Amino acid sequence: DKGEHVVSLQVTDMDGCTDIYTDTIRPNIYVYYPNTFTPNADGVNDKFFIKGMGIDEFELTIYNRWGNEIYYSEDIEEGWDGLFNGEVVPTGTYVLALKTVNFEGKETNQRGIVNVMR
């Protein structure tokens, strides 16, 4: 689950002596995204999704080859359907900028590409 977790370990030896160790676990940010998707309405791989763990905040921006923003979302569950202003984007390579923040406020920024194939 997301967020902090407090875990404890209690150990008792043969003489009855007990010790307890408690620690707080804060997950790192792990992000995965495919480099290609096929928004051709066949029901398979029609949306581009970011998946990950430890993400509290999320921003995804996708740009065309001229640097124009064609997609923006702060909802990791939304996914890009390969449309811009209701129109199908052409087959090609698009640049993505991904900002994530974990539950401690640590921010990561990534740049990458996504290929659209029809």
MODELLER restraints for C-alpha pairs under 7 A, 6 or more apart:
rsr = mdl.restraints
at = mdl.atoms
rsr.add(forms.Gaussian(group=physical.xy_distance, feature=features.Distance(at['CA:2:A'], at['CA:54:A']), mean=5.86, stdev=0.5))
rsr.add(forms.Gaussian(group=physical.xy_distance, feature=features.Distance(at['CA:3:A'], at['CA:26:A']), mean=6.72, stdev=0.5))
rsr.add(forms.Gaussian(group=physical.xy_distance, feature=features.Distance(at['CA:3:A'], at['CA:103:A']), mean=6.00, stdev=0.5))
rsr.add(forms.Gaussian(group=physical.xy_distance, feature=features.Distance(at['CA:4:A'], at['CA:24:A']), mean=6.66, stdev=0.5))
rsr.add(forms.Gaussian(group=physical.xy_distance, feature=features.Distance(at['CA:4:A'], at['CA:25:A']), mean=5.78, stdev=0.5))
rsr.add(forms.Gaussian(group=physical.xy_distance, feature=features.Distance(at['CA:4:A'], at['CA:26:A']), mean=5.00, stdev=0.5))
rsr.add(forms.Gaussian(group=physical.xy_distance, feature=features.Distance(at['CA:5:A'], at['CA:24:A']), mean=5.60, stdev=0.5))
rsr.add(forms.Gaussian(group=physical.xy_distance, feature=features.Distance(at['CA:5:A'], at['CA:25:A']), mean=5.16, stdev=0.5))
rsr.add(forms.Gaussian(group=physical.xy_distance, feature=features.Distance(at['CA:5:A'], at['CA:26:A']), mean=6.74, stdev=0.5))
rsr.add(forms.Gaussian(group=physical.xy_distance, feature=features.Distance(at['CA:6:A'], at['CA:22:A']), mean=6.98, stdev=0.5))
rsr.add(forms.Gaussian(group=physical.xy_distance, feature=features.Distance(at['CA:6:A'], at['CA:23:A']), mean=5.77, stdev=0.5))
rsr.add(forms.Gaussian(group=physical.xy_distance, feature=features.Distance(at['CA:6:A'], at['CA:24:A']), mean=4.38, stdev=0.5))
rsr.add(forms.Gaussian(group=physical.xy_distance, feature=features.Distance(at['CA:6:A'], at['CA:25:A']), mean=6.24, stdev=0.5))
rsr.add(forms.Gaussian(group=physical.xy_distance, feature=features.Distance(at['CA:7:A'], at['CA:22:A']), mean=5.66, stdev=0.5))
rsr.add(forms.Gaussian(group=physical.xy_distance, feature=features.Distance(at['CA:7:A'], at['CA:23:A']), mean=5.58, stdev=0.5))
rsr.add(forms.Gaussian(group=physical.xy_distance, feature=features.Distance(at['CA:7:A'], at['CA:24:A']), mean=6.27, stdev=0.5))
rsr.add(forms.Gaussian(group=physical.xy_distance, feature=features.Distance(at['CA:8:A'], at['CA:20:A']), mean=6.73, stdev=0.5))
rsr.add(forms.Gaussian(group=physical.xy_distance, feature=features.Distance(at['CA:8:A'], at['CA:21:A']), mean=5.52, stdev=0.5))
rsr.add(forms.Gaussian(group=physical.xy_distance, feature=features.Distance(at['CA:8:A'], at['CA:22:A']), mean=4.21, stdev=0.5))
rsr.add(forms.Gaussian(group=physical.xy_distance, feature=features.Distance(at['CA:8:A'], at['CA:23:A']), mean=6.50, stdev=0.5))
rsr.add(forms.Gaussian(group=physical.xy_distance, feature=features.Distance(at['CA:9:A'], at['CA:20:A']), mean=5.58, stdev=0.5))
rsr.add(forms.Gaussian(group=physical.xy_distance, feature=features.Distance(at['CA:9:A'], at['CA:21:A']), mean=5.23, stdev=0.5))
rsr.add(forms.Gaussian(group=physical.xy_distance, feature=features.Distance(at['CA:9:A'], at['CA:22:A']), mean=6.45, stdev=0.5))
rsr.add(forms.Gaussian(group=physical.xy_distance, feature=features.Distance(at['CA:10:A'], at['CA:18:A']), mean=6.94, stdev=0.5))
rsr.add(forms.Gaussian(group=physical.xy_distance, feature=features.Distance(at['CA:10:A'], at['CA:19:A']), mean=5.77, stdev=0.5))
rsr.add(forms.Gaussian(group=physical.xy_distance, feature=features.Distance(at['CA:10:A'], at['CA:20:A']), mean=4.34, stdev=0.5))
rsr.add(forms.Gaussian(group=physical.xy_distance, feature=features.Distance(at['CA:10:A'], at['CA:21:A']), mean=6.50, stdev=0.5))
rsr.add(forms.Gaussian(group=physical.xy_distance, feature=features.Distance(at['CA:11:A'], at['CA:18:A']), mean=5.56, stdev=0.5))
rsr.add(forms.Gaussian(group=physical.xy_distance, feature=features.Distance(at['CA:11:A'], at['CA:19:A']), mean=5.46, stdev=0.5))
rsr.add(forms.Gaussian(group=physical.xy_distance, feature=features.Distance(at['CA:11:A'], at['CA:20:A']), mean=6.43, stdev=0.5))
rsr.add(forms.Gaussian(group=physical.xy_distance, feature=features.Distance(at['CA:12:A'], at['CA:18:A']), mean=4.28, stdev=0.5))
rsr.add(forms.Gaussian(group=physical.xy_distance, feature=features.Distance(at['CA:12:A'], at['CA:19:A']), mean=6.58, stdev=0.5))
rsr.add(forms.Gaussian(group=physical.xy_distance, feature=features.Distance(at['CA:27:A'], at['CA:54:A']), mean=5.16, stdev=0.5))
rsr.add(forms.Gaussian(group=physical.xy_distance, feature=features.Distance(at['CA:28:A'], at['CA:54:A']), mean=5.53, stdev=0.5))
rsr.add(forms.Gaussian(group=physical.xy_distance, feature=features.Distance(at['CA:29:A'], at['CA:53:A']), mean=5.58, stdev=0.5))
rsr.add(forms.Gaussian(group=physical.xy_distance, feature=features.Distance(at['CA:29:A'], at['CA:54:A']), mean=4.61, stdev=0.5))
rsr.add(forms.Gaussian(group=physical.xy_distance, feature=features.Distance(at['CA:29:A'], at['CA:55:A']), mean=5.88, stdev=0.5))
rsr.add(forms.Gaussian(group=physical.xy_distance, feature=features.Distance(at['CA:29:A'], at['CA:102:A']), mean=6.17, stdev=0.5))
rsr.add(forms.Gaussian(group=physical.xy_distance, feature=features.Distance(at['CA:30:A'], at['CA:52:A']), mean=5.09, stdev=0.5))
rsr.add(forms.Gaussian(group=physical.xy_distance, feature=features.Distance(at['CA:30:A'], at['CA:53:A']), mean=5.09, stdev=0.5))
rsr.add(forms.Gaussian(group=physical.xy_distance, feature=features.Distance(at['CA:30:A'], at['CA:54:A']), mean=6.66, stdev=0.5))
rsr.add(forms.Gaussian(group=physical.xy_distance, feature=features.Distance(at['CA:31:A'], at['CA:51:A']), mean=5.79, stdev=0.5))
rsr.add(forms.Gaussian(group=physical.xy_distance, feature=features.Distance(at['CA:31:A'], at['CA:52:A']), mean=4.23, stdev=0.5))
rsr.add(forms.Gaussian(group=physical.xy_distance, feature=features.Distance(at['CA:31:A'], at['CA:53:A']), mean=6.72, stdev=0.5))
rsr.add(forms.Gaussian(group=physical.xy_distance, feature=features.Distance(at['CA:32:A'], at['CA:50:A']), mean=6.03, stdev=0.5))
rsr.add(forms.Gaussian(group=physical.xy_distance, feature=features.Distance(at['CA:32:A'], at['CA:51:A']), mean=5.20, stdev=0.5))
rsr.add(forms.Gaussian(group=physical.xy_distance, feature=features.Distance(at['CA:32:A'], at['CA:52:A']), mean=5.91, stdev=0.5))
rsr.add(forms.Gaussian(group=physical.xy_distance, feature=features.Distance(at['CA:33:A'], at['CA:49:A']), mean=6.51, stdev=0.5))
rsr.add(forms.Gaussian(group=physical.xy_distance, feature=features.Distance(at['CA:33:A'], at['CA:50:A']), mean=4.96, stdev=0.5))
rsr.add(forms.Gaussian(group=physical.xy_distance, feature=features.Distance(at['CA:33:A'], at['CA:51:A']), mean=6.28, stdev=0.5))
rsr.add(forms.Gaussian(group=physical.xy_distance, feature=features.Distance(at['CA:35:A'], at['CA:113:A']), mean=6.40, stdev=0.5))
rsr.add(forms.Gaussian(group=physical.xy_distance, feature=features.Distance(at['CA:35:A'], at['CA:114:A']), mean=4.63, stdev=0.5))
rsr.add(forms.Gaussian(group=physical.xy_distance, feature=features.Distance(at['CA:35:A'], at['CA:115:A']), mean=5.94, stdev=0.5))
rsr.add(forms.Gaussian(group=physical.xy_distance, feature=features.Distance(at['CA:36:A'], at['CA:114:A']), mean=5.36, stdev=0.5))
rsr.add(forms.Gaussian(group=physical.xy_distance, feature=features.Distance(at['CA:36:A'], at['CA:115:A']), mean=4.38, stdev=0.5))
rsr.add(forms.Gaussian(group=physical.xy_distance, feature=features.Distance(at['CA:36:A'], at['CA:116:A']), mean=5.89, stdev=0.5))
rsr.add(forms.Gaussian(group=physical.xy_distance, feature=features.Distance(at['CA:37:A'], at['CA:45:A']), mean=5.71, stdev=0.5))
rsr.add(forms.Gaussian(group=physical.xy_distance, feature=features.Distance(at['CA:37:A'], at['CA:46:A']), mean=6.55, stdev=0.5))
rsr.add(forms.Gaussian(group=physical.xy_distance, feature=features.Distance(at['CA:37:A'], at['CA:47:A']), mean=6.78, stdev=0.5))
rsr.add(forms.Gaussian(group=physical.xy_distance, feature=features.Distance(at['CA:37:A'], at['CA:48:A']), mean=6.11, stdev=0.5))
rsr.add(forms.Gaussian(group=physical.xy_distance, feature=features.Distance(at['CA:37:A'], at['CA:115:A']), mean=6.43, stdev=0.5))
rsr.add(forms.Gaussian(group=physical.xy_distance, feature=features.Distance(at['CA:37:A'], at['CA:116:A']), mean=5.50, stdev=0.5))
rsr.add(forms.Gaussian(group=physical.xy_distance, feature=features.Distance(at['CA:37:A'], at['CA:117:A']), mean=6.32, stdev=0.5))
rsr.add(forms.Gaussian(group=physical.xy_distance, feature=features.Distance(at['CA:38:A'], at['CA:45:A']), mean=5.64, stdev=0.5))
rsr.add(forms.Gaussian(group=physical.xy_distance, feature=features.Distance(at['CA:38:A'], at['CA:46:A']), mean=5.34, stdev=0.5))
rsr.add(forms.Gaussian(group=physical.xy_distance, feature=features.Distance(at['CA:38:A'], at['CA:116:A']), mean=5.94, stdev=0.5))
rsr.add(forms.Gaussian(group=physical.xy_distance, feature=features.Distance(at['CA:38:A'], at['CA:117:A']), mean=4.93, stdev=0.5))
rsr.add(forms.Gaussian(group=physical.xy_distance, feature=features.Distance(at['CA:38:A'], at['CA:118:A']), mean=5.50, stdev=0.5))
rsr.add(forms.Gaussian(group=physical.xy_distance, feature=features.Distance(at['CA:39:A'], at['CA:45:A']), mean=6.68, stdev=0.5))
rsr.add(forms.Gaussian(group=physical.xy_distance, feature=features.Distance(at['CA:39:A'], at['CA:46:A']), mean=3.91, stdev=0.5))
rsr.add(forms.Gaussian(group=physical.xy_distance, feature=features.Distance(at['CA:39:A'], at['CA:47:A']), mean=6.09, stdev=0.5))
rsr.add(forms.Gaussian(group=physical.xy_distance, feature=features.Distance(at['CA:39:A'], at['CA:81:A']), mean=6.23, stdev=0.5))
rsr.add(forms.Gaussian(group=physical.xy_distance, feature=features.Distance(at['CA:39:A'], at['CA:82:A']), mean=5.95, stdev=0.5))
rsr.add(forms.Gaussian(group=physical.xy_distance, feature=features.Distance(at['CA:39:A'], at['CA:118:A']), mean=6.38, stdev=0.5))
rsr.add(forms.Gaussian(group=physical.xy_distance, feature=features.Distance(at['CA:40:A'], at['CA:46:A']), mean=6.22, stdev=0.5))
rsr.add(forms.Gaussian(group=physical.xy_distance, feature=features.Distance(at['CA:40:A'], at['CA:118:A']), mean=5.61, stdev=0.5))
rsr.add(forms.Gaussian(group=physical.xy_distance, feature=features.Distance(at['CA:46:A'], at['CA:81:A']), mean=6.40, stdev=0.5))
rsr.add(forms.Gaussian(group=physical.xy_distance, feature=features.Distance(at['CA:47:A'], at['CA:79:A']), mean=5.64, stdev=0.5))
rsr.add(forms.Gaussian(group=physical.xy_distance, feature=features.Distance(at['CA:47:A'], at['CA:80:A']), mean=5.33, stdev=0.5))
rsr.add(forms.Gaussian(group=physical.xy_distance, feature=features.Distance(at['CA:47:A'], at['CA:81:A']), mean=4.62, stdev=0.5))
rsr.add(forms.Gaussian(group=physical.xy_distance, feature=features.Distance(at['CA:48:A'], at['CA:79:A']), mean=5.21, stdev=0.5))
rsr.add(forms.Gaussian(group=physical.xy_distance, feature=features.Distance(at['CA:48:A'], at['CA:80:A']), mean=4.99, stdev=0.5))
rsr.add(forms.Gaussian(group=physical.xy_distance, feature=features.Distance(at['CA:48:A'], at['CA:81:A']), mean=6.52, stdev=0.5))
rsr.add(forms.Gaussian(group=physical.xy_distance, feature=features.Distance(at['CA:49:A'], at['CA:79:A']), mean=4.62, stdev=0.5))
rsr.add(forms.Gaussian(group=physical.xy_distance, feature=features.Distance(at['CA:49:A'], at['CA:80:A']), mean=6.76, stdev=0.5))
rsr.add(forms.Gaussian(group=physical.xy_distance, feature=features.Distance(at['CA:50:A'], at['CA:76:A']), mean=6.36, stdev=0.5))
rsr.add(forms.Gaussian(group=physical.xy_distance, feature=features.Distance(at['CA:54:A'], at['CA:102:A']), mean=5.56, stdev=0.5))
rsr.add(forms.Gaussian(group=physical.xy_distance, feature=features.Distance(at['CA:54:A'], at['CA:103:A']), mean=6.91, stdev=0.5))
rsr.add(forms.Gaussian(group=physical.xy_distance, feature=features.Distance(at['CA:55:A'], at['CA:100:A']), mean=6.23, stdev=0.5))
rsr.add(forms.Gaussian(group=physical.xy_distance, feature=features.Distance(at['CA:55:A'], at['CA:101:A']), mean=5.87, stdev=0.5))
rsr.add(forms.Gaussian(group=physical.xy_distance, feature=features.Distance(at['CA:55:A'], at['CA:102:A']), mean=4.83, stdev=0.5))
rsr.add(forms.Gaussian(group=physical.xy_distance, feature=features.Distance(at['CA:55:A'], at['CA:103:A']), mean=6.97, stdev=0.5))
rsr.add(forms.Gaussian(group=physical.xy_distance, feature=features.Distance(at['CA:56:A'], at['CA:101:A']), mean=5.60, stdev=0.5))
rsr.add(forms.Gaussian(group=physical.xy_distance, feature=features.Distance(at['CA:56:A'], at['CA:102:A']), mean=4.99, stdev=0.5))
rsr.add(forms.Gaussian(group=physical.xy_distance, feature=features.Distance(at['CA:56:A'], at['CA:103:A']), mean=5.50, stdev=0.5))
rsr.add(forms.Gaussian(group=physical.xy_distance, feature=features.Distance(at['CA:57:A'], at['CA:100:A']), mean=5.52, stdev=0.5))
rsr.add(forms.Gaussian(group=physical.xy_distance, feature=features.Distance(at['CA:57:A'], at['CA:101:A']), mean=4.92, stdev=0.5))
rsr.add(forms.Gaussian(group=physical.xy_distance, feature=features.Distance(at['CA:57:A'], at['CA:102:A']), mean=6.83, stdev=0.5))
rsr.add(forms.Gaussian(group=physical.xy_distance, feature=features.Distance(at['CA:58:A'], at['CA:74:A']), mean=5.28, stdev=0.5))
rsr.add(forms.Gaussian(group=physical.xy_distance, feature=features.Distance(at['CA:58:A'], at['CA:75:A']), mean=6.72, stdev=0.5))
rsr.add(forms.Gaussian(group=physical.xy_distance, feature=features.Distance(at['CA:58:A'], at['CA:76:A']), mean=6.48, stdev=0.5))
rsr.add(forms.Gaussian(group=physical.xy_distance, feature=features.Distance(at['CA:58:A'], at['CA:99:A']), mean=5.78, stdev=0.5))
rsr.add(forms.Gaussian(group=physical.xy_distance, feature=features.Distance(at['CA:58:A'], at['CA:100:A']), mean=4.64, stdev=0.5))
rsr.add(forms.Gaussian(group=physical.xy_distance, feature=features.Distance(at['CA:58:A'], at['CA:101:A']), mean=6.61, stdev=0.5))
rsr.add(forms.Gaussian(group=physical.xy_distance, feature=features.Distance(at['CA:59:A'], at['CA:73:A']), mean=5.76, stdev=0.5))
rsr.add(forms.Gaussian(group=physical.xy_distance, feature=features.Distance(at['CA:59:A'], at['CA:74:A']), mean=4.55, stdev=0.5))
rsr.add(forms.Gaussian(group=physical.xy_distance, feature=features.Distance(at['CA:59:A'], at['CA:98:A']), mean=5.79, stdev=0.5))
rsr.add(forms.Gaussian(group=physical.xy_distance, feature=features.Distance(at['CA:59:A'], at['CA:99:A']), mean=5.06, stdev=0.5))
rsr.add(forms.Gaussian(group=physical.xy_distance, feature=features.Distance(at['CA:59:A'], at['CA:100:A']), mean=6.51, stdev=0.5))
rsr.add(forms.Gaussian(group=physical.xy_distance, feature=features.Distance(at['CA:60:A'], at['CA:72:A']), mean=5.57, stdev=0.5))
rsr.add(forms.Gaussian(group=physical.xy_distance, feature=features.Distance(at['CA:60:A'], at['CA:73:A']), mean=5.32, stdev=0.5))
rsr.add(forms.Gaussian(group=physical.xy_distance, feature=features.Distance(at['CA:60:A'], at['CA:74:A']), mean=6.49, stdev=0.5))
rsr.add(forms.Gaussian(group=physical.xy_distance, feature=features.Distance(at['CA:60:A'], at['CA:97:A']), mean=5.88, stdev=0.5))
rsr.add(forms.Gaussian(group=physical.xy_distance, feature=features.Distance(at['CA:60:A'], at['CA:98:A']), mean=4.72, stdev=0.5))
rsr.add(forms.Gaussian(group=physical.xy_distance, feature=features.Distance(at['CA:60:A'], at['CA:99:A']), mean=6.55, stdev=0.5))
rsr.add(forms.Gaussian(group=physical.xy_distance, feature=features.Distance(at['CA:61:A'], at['CA:69:A']), mean=6.86, stdev=0.5))
rsr.add(forms.Gaussian(group=physical.xy_distance, feature=features.Distance(at['CA:61:A'], at['CA:71:A']), mean=5.58, stdev=0.5))
rsr.add(forms.Gaussian(group=physical.xy_distance, feature=features.Distance(at['CA:61:A'], at['CA:72:A']), mean=4.47, stdev=0.5))
rsr.add(forms.Gaussian(group=physical.xy_distance, feature=features.Distance(at['CA:61:A'], at['CA:73:A']), mean=6.73, stdev=0.5))
rsr.add(forms.Gaussian(group=physical.xy_distance, feature=features.Distance(at['CA:61:A'], at['CA:96:A']), mean=5.66, stdev=0.5))
rsr.add(forms.Gaussian(group=physical.xy_distance, feature=features.Distance(at['CA:61:A'], at['CA:97:A']), mean=5.19, stdev=0.5))
rsr.add(forms.Gaussian(group=physical.xy_distance, feature=features.Distance(at['CA:61:A'], at['CA:98:A']), mean=6.54, stdev=0.5))
rsr.add(forms.Gaussian(group=physical.xy_distance, feature=features.Distance(at['CA:62:A'], at['CA:69:A']), mean=5.89, stdev=0.5))
rsr.add(forms.Gaussian(group=physical.xy_distance, feature=features.Distance(at['CA:62:A'], at['CA:70:A']), mean=5.78, stdev=0.5))
rsr.add(forms.Gaussian(group=physical.xy_distance, feature=features.Distance(at['CA:62:A'], at['CA:71:A']), mean=5.01, stdev=0.5))
rsr.add(forms.Gaussian(group=physical.xy_distance, feature=features.Distance(at['CA:62:A'], at['CA:72:A']), mean=6.52, stdev=0.5))
rsr.add(forms.Gaussian(group=physical.xy_distance, feature=features.Distance(at['CA:62:A'], at['CA:94:A']), mean=6.65, stdev=0.5))
rsr.add(forms.Gaussian(group=physical.xy_distance, feature=features.Distance(at['CA:62:A'], at['CA:95:A']), mean=5.66, stdev=0.5))
rsr.add(forms.Gaussian(group=physical.xy_distance, feature=features.Distance(at['CA:62:A'], at['CA:96:A']), mean=4.41, stdev=0.5))
rsr.add(forms.Gaussian(group=physical.xy_distance, feature=features.Distance(at['CA:62:A'], at['CA:97:A']), mean=6.42, stdev=0.5))
rsr.add(forms.Gaussian(group=physical.xy_distance, feature=features.Distance(at['CA:63:A'], at['CA:69:A']), mean=4.42, stdev=0.5))
rsr.add(forms.Gaussian(group=physical.xy_distance, feature=features.Distance(at['CA:63:A'], at['CA:70:A']), mean=5.42, stdev=0.5))
rsr.add(forms.Gaussian(group=physical.xy_distance, feature=features.Distance(at['CA:63:A'], at['CA:94:A']), mean=5.82, stdev=0.5))
rsr.add(forms.Gaussian(group=physical.xy_distance, feature=features.Distance(at['CA:63:A'], at['CA:95:A']), mean=5.14, stdev=0.5))
rsr.add(forms.Gaussian(group=physical.xy_distance, feature=features.Distance(at['CA:63:A'], at['CA:96:A']), mean=6.25, stdev=0.5))
rsr.add(forms.Gaussian(group=physical.xy_distance, feature=features.Distance(at['CA:64:A'], at['CA:70:A']), mean=6.58, stdev=0.5))
rsr.add(forms.Gaussian(group=physical.xy_distance, feature=features.Distance(at['CA:64:A'], at['CA:94:A']), mean=5.17, stdev=0.5))
rsr.add(forms.Gaussian(group=physical.xy_distance, feature=features.Distance(at['CA:64:A'], at['CA:95:A']), mean=6.50, stdev=0.5))
rsr.add(forms.Gaussian(group=physical.xy_distance, feature=features.Distance(at['CA:65:A'], at['CA:94:A']), mean=6.26, stdev=0.5))
rsr.add(forms.Gaussian(group=physical.xy_distance, feature=features.Distance(at['CA:70:A'], at['CA:84:A']), mean=5.61, stdev=0.5))
rsr.add(forms.Gaussian(group=physical.xy_distance, feature=features.Distance(at['CA:71:A'], at['CA:84:A']), mean=6.89, stdev=0.5))
rsr.add(forms.Gaussian(group=physical.xy_distance, feature=features.Distance(at['CA:82:A'], at['CA:88:A']), mean=6.17, stdev=0.5))
rsr.add(forms.Gaussian(group=physical.xy_distance, feature=features.Distance(at['CA:82:A'], at['CA:89:A']), mean=5.94, stdev=0.5))
rsr.add(forms.Gaussian(group=physical.xy_distance, feature=features.Distance(at['CA:83:A'], at['CA:89:A']), mean=5.58, stdev=0.5))
rsr.add(forms.Gaussian(group=physical.xy_distance, feature=features.Distance(at['CA:91:A'], at['CA:116:A']), mean=5.04, stdev=0.5))
rsr.add(forms.Gaussian(group=physical.xy_distance, feature=features.Distance(at['CA:91:A'], at['CA:117:A']), mean=4.99, stdev=0.5))
rsr.add(forms.Gaussian(group=physical.xy_distance, feature=features.Distance(at['CA:91:A'], at['CA:118:A']), mean=6.07, stdev=0.5))
rsr.add(forms.Gaussian(group=physical.xy_distance, feature=features.Distance(at['CA:92:A'], at['CA:115:A']), mean=5.64, stdev=0.5))
rsr.add(forms.Gaussian(group=physical.xy_distance, feature=features.Distance(at['CA:92:A'], at['CA:116:A']), mean=5.35, stdev=0.5))
rsr.add(forms.Gaussian(group=physical.xy_distance, feature=features.Distance(at['CA:92:A'], at['CA:117:A']), mean=6.77, stdev=0.5))
rsr.add(forms.Gaussian(group=physical.xy_distance, feature=features.Distance(at['CA:93:A'], at['CA:113:A']), mean=6.55, stdev=0.5))
rsr.add(forms.Gaussian(group=physical.xy_distance, feature=features.Distance(at['CA:93:A'], at['CA:114:A']), mean=5.78, stdev=0.5))
rsr.add(forms.Gaussian(group=physical.xy_distance, feature=features.Distance(at['CA:93:A'], at['CA:115:A']), mean=4.38, stdev=0.5))
rsr.add(forms.Gaussian(group=physical.xy_distance, feature=features.Distance(at['CA:93:A'], at['CA:116:A']), mean=6.30, stdev=0.5))
rsr.add(forms.Gaussian(group=physical.xy_distance, feature=features.Distance(at['CA:94:A'], at['CA:113:A']), mean=5.50, stdev=0.5))
rsr.add(forms.Gaussian(group=physical.xy_distance, feature=features.Distance(at['CA:94:A'], at['CA:114:A']), mean=5.28, stdev=0.5))
rsr.add(forms.Gaussian(group=physical.xy_distance, feature=features.Distance(at['CA:94:A'], at['CA:115:A']), mean=6.14, stdev=0.5))
rsr.add(forms.Gaussian(group=physical.xy_distance, feature=features.Distance(at['CA:95:A'], at['CA:112:A']), mean=5.86, stdev=0.5))
rsr.add(forms.Gaussian(group=physical.xy_distance, feature=features.Distance(at['CA:95:A'], at['CA:113:A']), mean=4.48, stdev=0.5))
rsr.add(forms.Gaussian(group=physical.xy_distance, feature=features.Distance(at['CA:95:A'], at['CA:114:A']), mean=6.39, stdev=0.5))
rsr.add(forms.Gaussian(group=physical.xy_distance, feature=features.Distance(at['CA:96:A'], at['CA:111:A']), mean=5.69, stdev=0.5))
rsr.add(forms.Gaussian(group=physical.xy_distance, feature=features.Distance(at['CA:96:A'], at['CA:112:A']), mean=5.21, stdev=0.5))
rsr.add(forms.Gaussian(group=physical.xy_distance, feature=features.Distance(at['CA:96:A'], at['CA:113:A']), mean=5.53, stdev=0.5))
rsr.add(forms.Gaussian(group=physical.xy_distance, feature=features.Distance(at['CA:96:A'], at['CA:114:A']), mean=6.98, stdev=0.5))
rsr.add(forms.Gaussian(group=physical.xy_distance, feature=features.Distance(at['CA:97:A'], at['CA:110:A']), mean=5.88, stdev=0.5))
rsr.add(forms.Gaussian(group=physical.xy_distance, feature=features.Distance(at['CA:97:A'], at['CA:111:A']), mean=4.71, stdev=0.5))
rsr.add(forms.Gaussian(group=physical.xy_distance, feature=features.Distance(at['CA:97:A'], at['CA:112:A']), mean=6.66, stdev=0.5))
rsr.add(forms.Gaussian(group=physical.xy_distance, feature=features.Distance(at['CA:98:A'], at['CA:109:A']), mean=5.69, stdev=0.5))
rsr.add(forms.Gaussian(group=physical.xy_distance, feature=features.Distance(at['CA:98:A'], at['CA:110:A']), mean=5.10, stdev=0.5))
rsr.add(forms.Gaussian(group=physical.xy_distance, feature=features.Distance(at['CA:98:A'], at['CA:111:A']), mean=6.29, stdev=0.5))
rsr.add(forms.Gaussian(group=physical.xy_distance, feature=features.Distance(at['CA:99:A'], at['CA:108:A']), mean=5.78, stdev=0.5))
rsr.add(forms.Gaussian(group=physical.xy_distance, feature=features.Distance(at['CA:99:A'], at['CA:109:A']), mean=4.57, stdev=0.5))
rsr.add(forms.Gaussian(group=physical.xy_distance, feature=features.Distance(at['CA:99:A'], at['CA:110:A']), mean=6.50, stdev=0.5))
rsr.add(forms.Gaussian(group=physical.xy_distance, feature=features.Distance(at['CA:100:A'], at['CA:107:A']), mean=5.68, stdev=0.5))
rsr.add(forms.Gaussian(group=physical.xy_distance, feature=features.Distance(at['CA:100:A'], at['CA:108:A']), mean=5.33, stdev=0.5))
rsr.add(forms.Gaussian(group=physical.xy_distance, feature=features.Distance(at['CA:100:A'], at['CA:109:A']), mean=6.56, stdev=0.5))
rsr.add(forms.Gaussian(group=physical.xy_distance, feature=features.Distance(at['CA:101:A'], at['CA:107:A']), mean=4.31, stdev=0.5))
rsr.add(forms.Gaussian(group=physical.xy_distance, feature=features.Distance(at['CA:101:A'], at['CA:108:A']), mean=6.34, stdev=0.5))
